[in-house]
């Protein structure tokens, strides 16, 4: 997986860092306001005033109040990454899929406090909770299709394996469980490592559990 990092000393790198900082600041402001006043009672005007930004800036970044509260959807793997996953010959489909899906999180510095606050707000707001479930459902359908590309590349089909789609859904559901496990540990008071270490350890556990090779 290749990541092209911008030169932090360049004008482009500086602009990107400023943009990322403003994006995070607006998210934090919006979520804090919604936690204090309730999602329904929080307006875009309130967010813009508290964040000291114009409505034009807000809409350029997020498009809607729902957009800033729910946040961006997790990035999908690139076609190159999907092709690499589909072409792997090993039997550990789950381990390979978890590694591909979590790769973007490894490279990104996540804000634990913001993540907790957003999750709390979504859980206490039925409208947001239902929208988040729908969004995650759409994402999982895309994941199922990706896993099926691996099976088909291996020469498998529903003609020989009628429950092939169920198998793909099981891989996706187990991946969701791995992410939930990692997030639980991330929020633990005992955890002091990095996201890279956390997800790397989770992937190692999955590979150990699903490894078909007997221990020597």
C-alpha positions as CSV (number, residue, x, y, z in Angstrom):
1,X,0.0,0.0,0.0
2,X,1.5,3.3,-1.1
3,X,1.0,6.6,0.7
4,X,2.3,9.8,-0.9
5,X,3.1,12.2,1.9
6,X,3.2,16.0,1.1
7,X,6.2,17.9,2.1
8,X,5.2,19.6,5.4
9,X,7.5,22.5,4.6
10,X,5.8,23.2,1.3
11,X,2.9,25.6,0.8
12,X,0.7,22.7,-0.2
13,X,1.6,20.8,3.0
14,X,1.0,23.8,5.2
15,X,-2.4,24.4,3.5
16,X,-3.4,20.8,4.1
17,X,-2.4,20.9,7.7
18,X,-4.4,24.1,8.2
19,X,-7.4,22.6,6.5
20,X,-7.2,19.5,8.6
21,X,-7.0,21.5,11.8
22,X,-10.0,23.7,10.8
23,X,-12.0,20.6,9.8
24,X,-11.3,18.9,13.2
25,X,-12.1,22.2,15.1
26,X,-15.5,22.5,13.4
27,X,-16.3,18.9,14.1
28,X,-15.4,19.3,17.8
29,X,-17.4,22.5,18.1
30,X,-20.5,21.0,16.4
31,X,-20.4,17.8,18.5
32,X,-19.9,19.8,21.8
33,X,-22.9,22.0,21.0
34,X,-25.1,19.0,20.1
35,X,-24.1,17.3,23.3
36,X,-25.0,20.4,25.3
37,X,-28.2,21.5,23.5
38,X,-29.3,18.3,21.7
39,X,-28.9,17.6,18.0
40,X,-32.3,19.0,17.0
41,X,-31.7,22.2,18.9
42,X,-28.2,22.8,17.4
43,X,-28.2,24.9,14.3
44,X,-25.6,25.6,11.6
45,X,-25.7,29.3,12.7
46,X,-24.7,28.2,16.2
47,X,-21.9,26.1,14.9
48,X,-20.6,28.8,12.6
49,X,-20.8,31.4,15.4
50,X,-19.0,29.2,18.0
51,X,-16.4,28.1,15.4
52,X,-15.9,31.6,14.1
53,X,-16.4,30.6,10.5
54,X,-18.7,31.6,7.7
55,X,-21.6,29.4,6.5
56,X,-19.8,29.2,3.1
57,X,-16.8,27.6,4.8
58,X,-19.1,25.2,6.8
59,X,-20.9,24.0,3.7
60,X,-17.6,23.7,1.7
61,X,-16.3,21.3,4.4
62,X,-19.4,19.4,5.4
63,X,-22.5,20.1,3.3
64,X,-25.0,19.7,6.1
65,X,-25.4,19.5,9.9
66,X,-25.8,15.8,9.6
67,X,-22.5,15.6,7.8
68,X,-20.4,17.3,10.5
69,X,-22.0,15.3,13.2
70,X,-21.7,11.8,11.6
71,X,-18.3,12.6,10.1
72,X,-16.7,11.2,7.0
73,X,-17.3,7.6,6.0
74,X,-14.3,5.3,6.5
75,X,-12.2,5.4,3.3
76,X,-12.7,2.5,0.9
77,X,-9.7,0.5,-0.3
78,X,-8.4,1.6,-3.7
79,X,-8.9,-0.6,-6.7
80,X,-5.2,-1.5,-6.5
81,X,-5.6,-2.7,-2.9
82,X,-8.7,-4.7,-3.8
83,X,-6.9,-6.3,-6.7
84,X,-4.0,-7.2,-4.4
85,X,-6.4,-8.7,-1.8
86,X,-8.3,-10.7,-4.5
87,X,-5.1,-12.1,-5.9
88,X,-3.7,-13.4,-2.7
89,X,-3.4,-17.2,-2.7
90,X,-3.4,-17.8,1.1
91,X,-6.3,-19.3,2.9
92,X,-6.5,-16.6,5.6
93,X,-9.2,-14.4,4.0
94,X,-10.3,-12.9,7.2
95,X,-6.8,-11.8,8.3
96,X,-6.0,-10.4,4.9
97,X,-9.3,-8.5,4.7
98,X,-8.9,-7.0,8.2
99,X,-5.4,-5.9,7.3
100,X,-6.7,-4.2,4.2
101,X,-9.6,-2.4,5.8
102,X,-7.6,-1.2,8.8
103,X,-4.6,0.1,6.8
104,X,-6.1,3.6,6.5
105,X,-6.6,3.8,10.2
106,X,-3.0,2.8,10.9
107,X,-1.8,5.8,8.9
108,X,-4.2,8.3,10.5
109,X,-3.8,9.9,13.9
110,X,-7.3,9.4,15.4
111,X,-8.7,11.7,18.1
112,X,-9.9,9.4,20.9
113,X,-11.9,12.2,22.7
114,X,-13.7,13.2,19.5
115,X,-14.5,9.6,18.7
116,X,-16.0,9.0,22.1
117,X,-18.0,12.2,22.0
118,X,-19.3,11.5,18.5
119,X,-20.3,7.9,19.5
120,X,-22.0,9.2,22.7
121,X,-24.0,11.7,20.7
122,X,-25.0,9.1,18.0
123,X,-26.1,6.6,20.6
124,X,-28.3,9.1,22.4
125,X,-29.9,10.5,19.2
126,X,-32.3,8.0,17.5
127,X,-32.3,9.9,14.2
128,X,-28.5,9.9,14.0
129,X,-28.3,6.3,15.2
130,X,-30.6,5.1,12.4
131,X,-28.7,7.1,9.8
132,X,-25.4,5.7,11.0
133,X,-26.7,2.1,10.9
134,X,-27.9,2.7,7.4
135,X,-24.6,4.2,6.3
136,X,-22.7,1.3,7.9
137,X,-25.1,-1.2,6.2
138,X,-24.2,0.3,2.8
139,X,-20.5,0.1,3.6
140,X,-20.8,-3.5,4.6
141,X,-22.5,-4.4,1.3
142,X,-19.5,-3.0,-0.5
143,X,-17.2,-5.0,1.7
144,X,-19.2,-8.2,0.9
145,X,-18.7,-7.6,-2.8
146,X,-14.9,-7.1,-2.2
147,X,-14.7,-10.4,-0.4
148,X,-16.6,-12.2,-3.1
149,X,-14.0,-11.0,-5.6
150,X,-11.4,-12.9,-3.7
151,X,-13.6,-16.1,-3.7
152,X,-14.3,-15.8,-7.4
153,X,-10.6,-15.2,-8.2
154,X,-10.0,-18.5,-6.4
155,X,-12.4,-20.2,-8.8
156,X,-15.3,-20.5,-6.3
157,X,-18.9,-19.8,-7.3
158,X,-22.4,-20.2,-5.9
159,X,-22.7,-23.3,-8.2
160,X,-20.2,-25.2,-6.2
161,X,-20.7,-23.2,-2.9
162,X,-24.4,-22.1,-2.6
163,X,-23.6,-20.3,0.7
164,X,-20.7,-18.4,-0.8
165,X,-22.3,-15.0,-0.1
166,X,-23.1,-16.0,3.5
167,X,-19.4,-16.9,3.9
168,X,-18.5,-13.4,2.6
169,X,-20.9,-11.8,5.0
170,X,-19.4,-13.8,7.8
171,X,-15.9,-12.4,7.0
172,X,-17.3,-8.9,7.0
173,X,-19.2,-9.4,10.3
174,X,-16.1,-10.8,11.9
175,X,-14.1,-7.9,10.6
176,X,-16.6,-5.6,12.3
177,X,-16.1,-7.6,15.5
178,X,-12.3,-7.1,15.2
179,X,-12.8,-3.3,14.9
180,X,-15.2,-3.3,17.9
181,X,-12.6,-5.2,19.9
182,X,-9.8,-2.7,18.9
183,X,-12.0,0.3,19.8
184,X,-12.8,-1.2,23.2
185,X,-9.1,-1.6,23.9
186,X,-8.4,1.9,22.6
187,X,-10.8,3.3,25.1
188,X,-9.3,1.3,27.9
189,X,-7.6,3.2,30.7
190,X,-4.8,0.7,30.5
191,X,-4.0,1.2,26.9
192,X,-1.1,3.7,26.2
193,X,0.0,2.6,22.7
194,X,-0.7,3.9,19.2
195,X,-3.4,3.0,16.8
196,X,-0.8,1.3,14.7
197,X,0.2,-1.0,17.6
198,X,-3.5,-1.6,18.5
199,X,-4.6,-2.7,15.1
200,X,-1.4,-4.5,14.4
201,X,-1.9,-6.6,17.5
202,X,-5.5,-7.3,16.6
203,X,-4.5,-8.5,13.1
204,X,-1.9,-10.7,14.7
205,X,-4.5,-12.3,16.9
206,X,-6.8,-12.9,13.9
207,X,-4.0,-14.5,12.0
208,X,-3.2,-16.7,14.9
209,X,-6.8,-17.8,15.5
210,X,-7.5,-18.5,11.8
211,X,-4.1,-20.0,10.9
212,X,-4.6,-23.5,9.5
213,X,-1.0,-24.5,10.0
214,X,-0.6,-26.7,13.1
215,X,1.8,-25.3,15.7
216,X,5.2,-27.1,15.8
